[in-house]
Amino acid sequence: MLPDPVVMKLIYAAVGGLLMLLGAGLVHHLLARVVGMDINAELKAGNLAVGLAVMGLFIAVGLGGGLVIGLALH
């Protein structure tokens, strides 16, 4: 027997959010490997281009997470 639909939606939202965070970590790691630099050191040095790239990553994670949670609770 399946659990209550509300519980299933909450589980879906939680798992989707965790997958988005894992995906963001993977993209961060791949970005650092592809460009061949230490992203954290570049951010501390004030590199604006790296800051914008990381900002885009966080915006994508926020949009993806919002869509996953929004669709799960619809």
PyMOL Python script that loads the backbone (N, CA, C, O; Angstrom):
from pymol import cmd

cmd.read_pdbstr("""\
ATOM      1  N   MET A   1       0.847  -1.182   0.000  1.00  0.00           N
ATOM      2  CA  MET A   1       0.000   0.000   0.000  1.00  0.00           C
ATOM      3  C   MET A   1       0.890   1.242   0.000  1.00  0.00           C
ATOM      4  O   MET A   1       1.859   1.323   0.755  1.00  0.00           O
ATOM      5  N   LEU A   2       0.551   2.204  -0.851  1.00  0.00           N
ATOM      6  CA  LEU A   2       1.331   3.435  -0.970  1.00  0.00           C
ATOM      7  C   LEU A   2       1.034   4.382   0.185  1.00  0.00           C
ATOM      8  O   LEU A   2      -0.082   4.404   0.703  1.00  0.00           O
ATOM      9  N   PRO A   3       2.047   5.176   0.595  1.00  0.00           N
ATOM     10  CA  PRO A   3       1.802   6.167   1.641  1.00  0.00           C
ATOM     11  C   PRO A   3       0.887   7.286   1.151  1.00  0.00           C
ATOM     12  O   PRO A   3       0.535   7.352  -0.026  1.00  0.00           O
ATOM     13  N   ASP A   4       0.519   8.144   2.061  1.00  0.00           N
ATOM     14  CA  ASP A   4      -0.337   9.284   1.773  1.00  0.00           C
ATOM     15  C   ASP A   4       0.305  10.156   0.678  1.00  0.00           C
ATOM     16  O   ASP A   4       1.524  10.331   0.682  1.00  0.00           O
ATOM     17  N   PRO A   5      -0.481  10.701  -0.252  1.00  0.00           N
ATOM     18  CA  PRO A   5       0.087  11.527  -1.327  1.00  0.00           C
ATOM     19  C   PRO A   5       0.880  12.734  -0.819  1.00  0.00           C
ATOM     20  O   PRO A   5       1.858  13.134  -1.450  1.00  0.00           O
ATOM     21  N   VAL A   6       0.477  13.311   0.298  1.00  0.00           N
ATOM     22  CA  VAL A   6       1.201  14.450   0.850  1.00  0.00           C
ATOM     23  C   VAL A   6       2.604  14.023   1.276  1.00  0.00           C
ATOM     24  O   VAL A   6       3.572  14.747   1.043  1.00  0.00           O
ATOM     25  N   VAL A   7       2.717  12.856   1.894  1.00  0.00           N
ATOM     26  CA  VAL A   7       4.018  12.339   2.316  1.00  0.00           C
ATOM     27  C   VAL A   7       4.875  12.045   1.084  1.00  0.00           C
ATOM     28  O   VAL A   7       6.073  12.331   1.080  1.00  0.00           O
ATOM     29  N   MET A   8       4.274  11.482   0.054  1.00  0.00           N
ATOM     30  CA  MET A   8       5.012  11.198  -1.174  1.00  0.00           C
ATOM     31  C   MET A   8       5.534  12.494  -1.811  1.00  0.00           C
ATOM     32  O   MET A   8       6.662  12.528  -2.303  1.00  0.00           O
ATOM     33  N   LYS A   9       4.726  13.553  -1.806  1.00  0.00           N
ATOM     34  CA  LYS A   9       5.160  14.828  -2.370  1.00  0.00           C
ATOM     35  C   LYS A   9       6.303  15.426  -1.560  1.00  0.00           C
ATOM     36  O   LYS A   9       7.243  15.975  -2.135  1.00  0.00           O
ATOM     37  N   LEU A  10       6.238  15.329  -0.245  1.00  0.00           N
ATOM     38  CA  LEU A  10       7.321  15.848   0.593  1.00  0.00           C
ATOM     39  C   LEU A  10       8.608  15.058   0.375  1.00  0.00           C
ATOM     40  O   LEU A  10       9.695  15.635   0.342  1.00  0.00           O
ATOM     41  N   ILE A  11       8.487  13.746   0.228  1.00  0.00           N
ATOM     42  CA  ILE A  11       9.667  12.916  -0.052  1.00  0.00           C
ATOM     43  C   ILE A  11      10.245  13.289  -1.408  1.00  0.00           C
ATOM     44  O   ILE A  11      11.462  13.409  -1.552  1.00  0.00           O
ATOM     45  N   TYR A  12       9.385  13.472  -2.400  1.00  0.00           N
ATOM     46  CA  TYR A  12       9.835  13.868  -3.736  1.00  0.00           C
ATOM     47  C   TYR A  12      10.565  15.206  -3.692  1.00  0.00           C
ATOM     48  O   TYR A  12      11.612  15.363  -4.320  1.00  0.00           O
ATOM     49  N   ALA A  13      10.013  16.177  -2.946  1.00  0.00           N
ATOM     50  CA  ALA A  13      10.645  17.496  -2.843  1.00  0.00           C
ATOM     51  C   ALA A  13      11.990  17.398  -2.138  1.00  0.00           C
ATOM     52  O   ALA A  13      12.954  18.034  -2.564  1.00  0.00           O
ATOM     53  N   ALA A  14      12.071  16.615  -1.071  1.00  0.00           N
ATOM     54  CA  ALA A  14      13.326  16.484  -0.328  1.00  0.00           C
ATOM     55  C   ALA A  14      14.400  15.797  -1.172  1.00  0.00           C
ATOM     56  O   ALA A  14      15.542  16.253  -1.210  1.00  0.00           O
ATOM     57  N   VAL A  15      14.045  14.718  -1.838  1.00  0.00           N
ATOM     58  CA  VAL A  15      15.014  14.002  -2.670  1.00  0.00           C
ATOM     59  C   VAL A  15      15.442  14.876  -3.849  1.00  0.00           C
ATOM     60  O   VAL A  15      16.619  14.894  -4.209  1.00  0.00           O
ATOM     61  N   GLY A  16      14.510  15.590  -4.445  1.00  0.00           N
ATOM     62  CA  GLY A  16      14.855  16.486  -5.552  1.00  0.00           C
ATOM     63  C   GLY A  16      15.790  17.599  -5.110  1.00  0.00           C
ATOM     64  O   GLY A  16      16.730  17.942  -5.826  1.00  0.00           O
ATOM     65  N   GLY A  17      15.539  18.166  -3.935  1.00  0.00           N
ATOM     66  CA  GLY A  17      16.422  19.201  -3.410  1.00  0.00           C
ATOM     67  C   GLY A  17      17.816  18.677  -3.143  1.00  0.00           C
ATOM     68  O   GLY A  17      18.801  19.350  -3.448  1.00  0.00           O
ATOM     69  N   LEU A  18      17.914  17.488  -2.578  1.00  0.00           N
ATOM     70  CA  LEU A  18      19.227  16.893  -2.327  1.00  0.00           C
ATOM     71  C   LEU A  18      19.970  16.590  -3.625  1.00  0.00           C
ATOM     72  O   LEU A  18      21.181  16.792  -3.716  1.00  0.00           O
ATOM     73  N   LEU A  19      19.249  16.110  -4.618  1.00  0.00           N
ATOM     74  CA  LEU A  19      19.878  15.849  -5.912  1.00  0.00           C
ATOM     75  C   LEU A  19      20.369  17.132  -6.570  1.00  0.00           C
ATOM     76  O   LEU A  19      21.407  17.127  -7.232  1.00  0.00           O
ATOM     77  N   MET A  20      19.640  18.229  -6.398  1.00  0.00           N
ATOM     78  CA  MET A  20      20.088  19.509  -6.947  1.00  0.00           C
ATOM     79  C   MET A  20      21.365  19.967  -6.255  1.00  0.00           C
ATOM     80  O   MET A  20      22.265  20.486  -6.914  1.00  0.00           O
ATOM     81  N   LEU A  21      21.463  19.784  -4.936  1.00  0.00           N
ATOM     82  CA  LEU A  21      22.675  20.164  -4.220  1.00  0.00           C
ATOM     83  C   LEU A  21      23.866  19.303  -4.646  1.00  0.00           C
ATOM     84  O   LEU A  21      24.974  19.807  -4.826  1.00  0.00           O
ATOM     85  N   LEU A  22      23.627  18.017  -4.802  1.00  0.00           N
ATOM     86  CA  LEU A  22      24.696  17.140  -5.279  1.00  0.00           C
ATOM     87  C   LEU A  22      25.122  17.521  -6.693  1.00  0.00           C
ATOM     88  O   LEU A  22      26.311  17.510  -7.012  1.00  0.00           O
ATOM     89  N   GLY A  23      24.167  17.852  -7.525  1.00  0.00           N
ATOM     90  CA  GLY A  23      24.477  18.289  -8.888  1.00  0.00           C
ATOM     91  C   GLY A  23      25.279  19.582  -8.893  1.00  0.00           C
ATOM     92  O   GLY A  23      26.191  19.739  -9.705  1.00  0.00           O
ATOM     93  N   ALA A  24      24.954  20.509  -7.998  1.00  0.00           N
ATOM     94  CA  ALA A  24      25.702  21.763  -7.917  1.00  0.00           C
ATOM     95  C   ALA A  24      27.139  21.502  -7.487  1.00  0.00           C
ATOM     96  O   ALA A  24      28.068  22.109  -8.019  1.00  0.00           O
ATOM     97  N   GLY A  25      27.323  20.608  -6.532  1.00  0.00           N
ATOM     98  CA  GLY A  25      28.681  20.254  -6.118  1.00  0.00           C
ATOM     99  C   GLY A  25      29.467  19.623  -7.249  1.00  0.00           C
ATOM    100  O   GLY A  25      30.653  19.901  -7.423  1.00  0.00           O
ATOM    101  N   LEU A  26      28.805  18.775  -8.014  1.00  0.00           N
ATOM    102  CA  LEU A  26      29.459  18.134  -9.152  1.00  0.00           C
ATOM    103  C   LEU A  26      29.845  19.160 -10.218  1.00  0.00           C
ATOM    104  O   LEU A  26      30.945  19.106 -10.768  1.00  0.00           O
ATOM    105  N   VAL A  27      28.939  20.091 -10.505  1.00  0.00           N
ATOM    106  CA  VAL A  27      29.225  21.129 -11.497  1.00  0.00           C
ATOM    107  C   VAL A  27      30.367  22.022 -11.015  1.00  0.00           C
ATOM    108  O   VAL A  27      31.231  22.405 -11.804  1.00  0.00           O
ATOM    109  N   HIS A  28      30.376  22.351  -9.729  1.00  0.00           N
ATOM    110  CA  HIS A  28      31.459  23.163  -9.162  1.00  0.00           C
ATOM    111  C   HIS A  28      32.799  22.445  -9.327  1.00  0.00           C
ATOM    112  O   HIS A  28      33.794  23.057  -9.717  1.00  0.00           O
ATOM    113  N   HIS A  29      32.819  21.158  -9.029  1.00  0.00           N
ATOM    114  CA  HIS A  29      34.041  20.366  -9.166  1.00  0.00           C
ATOM    115  C   HIS A  29      34.482  20.281 -10.630  1.00  0.00           C
ATOM    116  O   HIS A  29      35.664  20.444 -10.935  1.00  0.00           O
ATOM    117  N   LEU A  30      33.531  20.027 -11.531  1.00  0.00           N
ATOM    118  CA  LEU A  30      33.870  19.935 -12.952  1.00  0.00           C
ATOM    119  C   LEU A  30      34.337  21.274 -13.511  1.00  0.00           C
ATOM    120  O   LEU A  30      35.249  21.315 -14.337  1.00  0.00           O
ATOM    121  N   LEU A  31      33.721  22.366 -13.071  1.00  0.00           N
ATOM    122  CA  LEU A  31      34.145  23.692 -13.516  1.00  0.00           C
ATOM    123  C   LEU A  31      35.584  23.954 -13.092  1.00  0.00           C
ATOM    124  O   LEU A  31      36.384  24.459 -13.880  1.00  0.00           O
ATOM    125  N   ALA A  32      35.912  23.615 -11.857  1.00  0.00           N
ATOM    126  CA  ALA A  32      37.281  23.816 -11.375  1.00  0.00           C
ATOM    127  C   ALA A  32      38.265  22.952 -12.154  1.00  0.00           C
ATOM    128  O   ALA A  32      39.380  23.389 -12.439  1.00  0.00           O
ATOM    129  N   ARG A  33      37.867  21.740 -12.497  1.00  0.00           N
ATOM    130  CA  ARG A  33      38.759  20.838 -13.222  1.00  0.00           C
ATOM    131  C   ARG A  33      38.944  21.279 -14.675  1.00  0.00           C
ATOM    132  O   ARG A  33      40.053  21.221 -15.207  1.00  0.00           O
ATOM    133  N   VAL A  34      37.861  21.718 -15.311  1.00  0.00           N
ATOM    134  CA  VAL A  34      37.936  22.103 -16.726  1.00  0.00           C
ATOM    135  C   VAL A  34      38.777  23.366 -16.900  1.00  0.00           C
ATOM    136  O   VAL A  34      39.616  23.436 -17.798  1.00  0.00           O
ATOM    137  N   VAL A  35      38.556  24.359 -16.045  1.00  0.00           N
ATOM    138  CA  VAL A  35      39.307  25.601 -16.205  1.00  0.00           C
ATOM    139  C   VAL A  35      40.685  25.516 -15.557  1.00  0.00           C
ATOM    140  O   VAL A  35      41.526  26.380 -15.804  1.00  0.00           O
ATOM    141  N   GLY A  36      40.935  24.509 -14.744  1.00  0.00           N
ATOM    142  CA  GLY A  36      42.252  24.274 -14.174  1.00  0.00           C
ATOM    143  C   GLY A  36      42.703  25.296 -13.159  1.00  0.00           C
ATOM    144  O   GLY A  36      43.861  25.712 -13.166  1.00  0.00           O
ATOM    145  N   MET A  37      41.796  25.707 -12.279  1.00  0.00           N
ATOM    146  CA  MET A  37      42.173  26.670 -11.249  1.00  0.00           C
ATOM    147  C   MET A  37      41.436  26.373  -9.959  1.00  0.00           C
ATOM    148  O   MET A  37      40.465  25.617  -9.927  1.00  0.00           O
ATOM    149  N   ASP A  38      41.926  26.989  -8.904  1.00  0.00           N
ATOM    150  CA  ASP A  38      41.288  26.858  -7.597  1.00  0.00           C
ATOM    151  C   ASP A  38      40.245  27.970  -7.476  1.00  0.00           C
ATOM    152  O   ASP A  38      40.589  29.142  -7.326  1.00  0.00           O
ATOM    153  N   ILE A  39      38.989  27.594  -7.540  1.00  0.00           N
ATOM    154  CA  ILE A  39      37.916  28.591  -7.543  1.00  0.00           C
ATOM    155  C   ILE A  39      37.910  29.386  -6.248  1.00  0.00           C
ATOM    156  O   ILE A  39      37.728  30.603  -6.281  1.00  0.00           O
ATOM    157  N   ASN A  40      38.103  28.735  -5.115  1.00  0.00           N
ATOM    158  CA  ASN A  40      38.083  29.442  -3.832  1.00  0.00           C
ATOM    159  C   ASN A  40      39.198  30.478  -3.747  1.00  0.00           C
ATOM    160  O   ASN A  40      38.977  31.585  -3.254  1.00  0.00           O
ATOM    161  N   ALA A  41      40.393  30.132  -4.220  1.00  0.00           N
ATOM    162  CA  ALA A  41      41.503  31.090  -4.202  1.00  0.00           C
ATOM    163  C   ALA A  41      41.222  32.275  -5.121  1.00  0.00           C
ATOM    164  O   ALA A  41      41.539  33.417  -4.787  1.00  0.00           O
ATOM    165  N   GLU A  42      40.627  31.999  -6.278  1.00  0.00           N
ATOM    166  CA  GLU A  42      40.299  33.080  -7.214  1.00  0.00           C
ATOM    167  C   GLU A  42      39.233  34.007  -6.642  1.00  0.00           C
ATOM    168  O   GLU A  42      39.291  35.220  -6.843  1.00  0.00           O
ATOM    169  N   LEU A  43      38.271  33.448  -5.938  1.00  0.00           N
ATOM    170  CA  LEU A  43      37.251  34.288  -5.310  1.00  0.00           C
ATOM    171  C   LEU A  43      37.858  35.161  -4.217  1.00  0.00           C
ATOM    172  O   LEU A  43      37.505  36.334  -4.092  1.00  0.00           O
ATOM    173  N   LYS A  44      38.765  34.600  -3.429  1.00  0.00           N
ATOM    174  CA  LYS A  44      39.435  35.391  -2.386  1.00  0.00           C
ATOM    175  C   LYS A  44      40.277  36.507  -2.996  1.00  0.00           C
ATOM    176  O   LYS A  44      40.428  37.571  -2.396  1.00  0.00           O
ATOM    177  N   ALA A  45      40.827  36.267  -4.195  1.00  0.00           N
ATOM    178  CA  ALA A  45      41.642  37.270  -4.867  1.00  0.00           C
ATOM    179  C   ALA A  45      40.787  38.346  -5.541  1.00  0.00           C
ATOM    180  O   ALA A  45      41.318  39.347  -6.020  1.00  0.00           O
ATOM    181  N   GLY A  46      39.471  38.146  -5.580  1.00  0.00           N
ATOM    182  CA  GLY A  46      38.573  39.142  -6.151  1.00  0.00           C
ATOM    183  C   GLY A  46      38.363  39.013  -7.645  1.00  0.00           C
ATOM    184  O   GLY A  46      38.051  40.005  -8.304  1.00  0.00           O
ATOM    185  N   ASN A  47      38.523  37.821  -8.202  1.00  0.00           N
ATOM    186  CA  ASN A  47      38.333  37.596  -9.635  1.00  0.00           C
ATOM    187  C   ASN A  47      36.840  37.665  -9.952  1.00  0.00           C
ATOM    188  O   ASN A  47      36.068  36.786  -9.568  1.00  0.00           O
ATOM    189  N   LEU A  48      36.454  38.714 -10.652  1.00  0.00           N
ATOM    190  CA  LEU A  48      35.039  38.959 -10.939  1.00  0.00           C
ATOM    191  C   LEU A  48      34.442  37.903 -11.872  1.00  0.00           C
ATOM    192  O   LEU A  48      33.290  37.507 -11.699  1.00  0.00           O
ATOM    193  N   ALA A  49      35.209  37.451 -12.850  1.00  0.00           N
ATOM    194  CA  ALA A  49      34.696  36.458 -13.803  1.00  0.00           C
ATOM    195  C   ALA A  49      34.354  35.148 -13.101  1.00  0.00           C
ATOM    196  O   ALA A  49      33.331  34.530 -13.397  1.00  0.00           O
ATOM    197  N   VAL A  50      35.203  34.727 -12.177  1.00  0.00           N
ATOM    198  CA  VAL A  50      34.923  33.505 -11.422  1.00  0.00           C
ATOM    199  C   VAL A  50      33.709  33.726 -10.520  1.00  0.00           C
ATOM    200  O   VAL A  50      32.879  32.831 -10.362  1.00  0.00           O
ATOM    201  N   GLY A  51      33.609  34.903  -9.938  1.00  0.00           N
ATOM    202  CA  GLY A  51      32.449  35.220  -9.109  1.00  0.00           C
ATOM    203  C   GLY A  51      31.147  35.152  -9.889  1.00  0.00           C
ATOM    204  O   GLY A  51      30.141  34.651  -9.386  1.00  0.00           O
ATOM    205  N   LEU A  52      31.166  35.654 -11.114  1.00  0.00           N
ATOM    206  CA  LEU A  52      29.961  35.597 -11.949  1.00  0.00           C
ATOM    207  C   LEU A  52      29.620  34.162 -12.344  1.00  0.00           C
ATOM    208  O   LEU A  52      28.446  33.798 -12.407  1.00  0.00           O
ATOM    209  N   ALA A  53      30.635  33.353 -12.608  1.00  0.00           N
ATOM    210  CA  ALA A  53      30.387  31.955 -12.953  1.00  0.00           C
ATOM    211  C   ALA A  53      29.774  31.204 -11.775  1.00  0.00           C
ATOM    212  O   ALA A  53      28.841  30.422 -11.956  1.00  0.00           O
ATOM    213  N   VAL A  54      30.287  31.434 -10.584  1.00  0.00           N
ATOM    214  CA  VAL A  54      29.741  30.778  -9.389  1.00  0.00           C
ATOM    215  C   VAL A  54      28.340  31.312  -9.098  1.00  0.00           C
ATOM    216  O   VAL A  54      27.465  30.559  -8.672  1.00  0.00           O
ATOM    217  N   MET A  55      28.127  32.601  -9.326  1.00  0.00           N
ATOM    218  CA  MET A  55      26.795  33.173  -9.142  1.00  0.00           C
ATOM    219  C   MET A  55      25.788  32.489 -10.070  1.00  0.00           C
ATOM    220  O   MET A  55      24.674  32.171  -9.655  1.00  0.00           O
ATOM    221  N   GLY A  56      26.181  32.267 -11.318  1.00  0.00           N
ATOM    222  CA  GLY A  56      25.308  31.568 -12.263  1.00  0.00           C
ATOM    223  C   GLY A  56      24.994  30.161 -11.791  1.00  0.00           C
ATOM    224  O   GLY A  56      23.875  29.679 -11.964  1.00  0.00           O
ATOM    225  N   LEU A  57      25.981  29.501 -11.195  1.00  0.00           N
ATOM    226  CA  LEU A  57      25.757  28.166 -10.650  1.00  0.00           C
ATOM    227  C   LEU A  57      24.709  28.197  -9.541  1.00  0.00           C
ATOM    228  O   LEU A  57      23.807  27.359  -9.510  1.00  0.00           O
ATOM    229  N   PHE A  58      24.828  29.164  -8.633  1.00  0.00           N
ATOM    230  CA  PHE A  58      23.868  29.257  -7.536  1.00  0.00           C
ATOM    231  C   PHE A  58      22.474  29.644  -8.026  1.00  0.00           C
ATOM    232  O   PHE A  58      21.475  29.171  -7.484  1.00  0.00           O
ATOM    233  N   ILE A  59      22.401  30.491  -9.036  1.00  0.00           N
ATOM    234  CA  ILE A  59      21.092  30.845  -9.603  1.00  0.00           C
ATOM    235  C   ILE A  59      20.448  29.616 -10.245  1.00  0.00           C
ATOM    236  O   ILE A  59      19.251  29.384 -10.078  1.00  0.00           O
ATOM    237  N   ALA A  60      21.231  28.837 -10.972  1.00  0.00           N
ATOM    238  CA  ALA A  60      20.698  27.622 -11.590  1.00  0.00           C
ATOM    239  C   ALA A  60      20.212  26.636 -10.536  1.00  0.00           C
ATOM    240  O   ALA A  60      19.162  26.016 -10.703  1.00  0.00           O
ATOM    241  N   VAL A  61      20.966  26.487  -9.456  1.00  0.00           N
ATOM    242  CA  VAL A  61      20.548  25.581  -8.380  1.00  0.00           C
ATOM    243  C   VAL A  61      19.265  26.095  -7.734  1.00  0.00           C
ATOM    244  O   VAL A  61      18.365  25.310  -7.432  1.00  0.00           O
ATOM    245  N   GLY A  62      19.177  27.395  -7.524  1.00  0.00           N
ATOM    246  CA  GLY A  62      17.968  27.962  -6.931  1.00  0.00           C
ATOM    247  C   GLY A  62      16.745  27.773  -7.813  1.00  0.00           C
ATOM    248  O   GLY A  62      15.672  27.412  -7.330  1.00  0.00           O
ATOM    249  N   LEU A  63      16.909  28.017  -9.102  1.00  0.00           N
ATOM    250  CA  LEU A  63      15.790  27.818 -10.026  1.00  0.00           C
ATOM    251  C   LEU A  63      15.387  26.349 -10.097  1.00  0.00           C
ATOM    252  O   LEU A  63      14.203  26.014 -10.047  1.00  0.00           O
ATOM    253  N   GLY A  64      16.388  25.480 -10.215  1.00  0.00           N
ATOM    254  CA  GLY A  64      16.087  24.045 -10.290  1.00  0.00           C
ATOM    255  C   GLY A  64      15.427  23.548  -9.019  1.00  0.00           C
ATOM    256  O   GLY A  64      14.442  22.812  -9.074  1.00  0.00           O
ATOM    257  N   GLY A  65      15.961  23.945  -7.881  1.00  0.00           N
ATOM    258  CA  GLY A  65      15.364  23.525  -6.610  1.00  0.00           C
ATOM    259  C   GLY A  65      13.968  24.054  -6.435  1.00  0.00           C
ATOM    260  O   GLY A  65      13.087  23.345  -5.949  1.00  0.00           O
ATOM    261  N   GLY A  66      13.750  25.325  -6.834  1.00  0.00           N
ATOM    262  CA  GLY A  66      12.413  25.899  -6.751  1.00  0.00           C
ATOM    263  C   GLY A  66      11.421  25.177  -7.632  1.00  0.00           C
ATOM    264  O   GLY A  66      10.276  24.958  -7.237  1.00  0.00           O
ATOM    265  N   LEU A  67      11.859  24.803  -8.834  1.00  0.00           N
ATOM    266  CA  LEU A  67      10.965  24.065  -9.726  1.00  0.00           C
ATOM    267  C   LEU A  67      10.637  22.681  -9.181  1.00  0.00           C
ATOM    268  O   LEU A  67       9.490  22.236  -9.233  1.00  0.00           O
ATOM    269  N   VAL A  68      11.654  22.009  -8.659  1.00  0.00           N
ATOM    270  CA  VAL A  68      11.421  20.664  -8.114  1.00  0.00           C
ATOM    271  C   VAL A  68      10.442  20.724  -6.944  1.00  0.00           C
ATOM    272  O   VAL A  68       9.487  19.949  -6.883  1.00  0.00           O
ATOM    273  N   ILE A  69      10.684  21.640  -6.025  1.00  0.00           N
ATOM    274  CA  ILE A  69       9.803  21.739  -4.851  1.00  0.00           C
ATOM    275  C   ILE A  69       8.435  22.241  -5.252  1.00  0.00           C
ATOM    276  O   ILE A  69       7.422  21.752  -4.751  1.00  0.00           O
ATOM    277  N   GLY A  70       8.392  23.221  -6.158  1.00  0.00           N
ATOM    278  CA  GLY A  70       7.103  23.763  -6.591  1.00  0.00           C
ATOM    279  C   GLY A  70       6.245  22.724  -7.302  1.00  0.00           C
ATOM    280  O   GLY A  70       5.037  22.644  -7.080  1.00  0.00           O
ATOM    281  N   LEU A  71       6.885  21.927  -8.164  1.00  0.00           N
ATOM    282  CA  LEU A  71       6.125  20.896  -8.874  1.00  0.00           C
ATOM    283  C   LEU A  71       5.738  19.753  -7.956  1.00  0.00           C
ATOM    284  O   LEU A  71       4.715  19.100  -8.164  1.00  0.00           O
ATOM    285  N   ALA A  72       6.555  19.510  -6.939  1.00  0.00           N
ATOM    286  CA  ALA A  72       6.251  18.426  -6.013  1.00  0.00           C
ATOM    287  C   ALA A  72       5.037  18.767  -5.148  1.00  0.00           C
ATOM    288  O   ALA A  72       4.252  17.886  -4.797  1.00  0.00           O
ATOM    289  N   LEU A  73       4.891  20.027  -4.814  1.00  0.00           N
ATOM    290  CA  LEU A  73       3.813  20.411  -3.907  1.00  0.00           C
ATOM    291  C   LEU A  73       2.580  20.936  -4.633  1.00  0.00           C
ATOM    292  O   LEU A  73       1.645  21.427  -4.002  1.00  0.00           O
ATOM    293  N   HIS A  74       2.580  20.834  -5.932  1.00  0.00           N
ATOM    294  CA  HIS A  74       1.447  21.333  -6.721  1.00  0.00           C
ATOM    295  C   HIS A  74       0.281  20.389  -6.619  1.00  0.00           C
ATOM    296  O   HIS A  74      -0.767  20.636  -7.215  1.00  0.00           O
TER     297      HIS A  74
END
""", "prot")
cmd.dss("prot")
cmd.show_as("cartoon", "prot")
cmd.util.cbc("prot")
cmd.orient("prot")
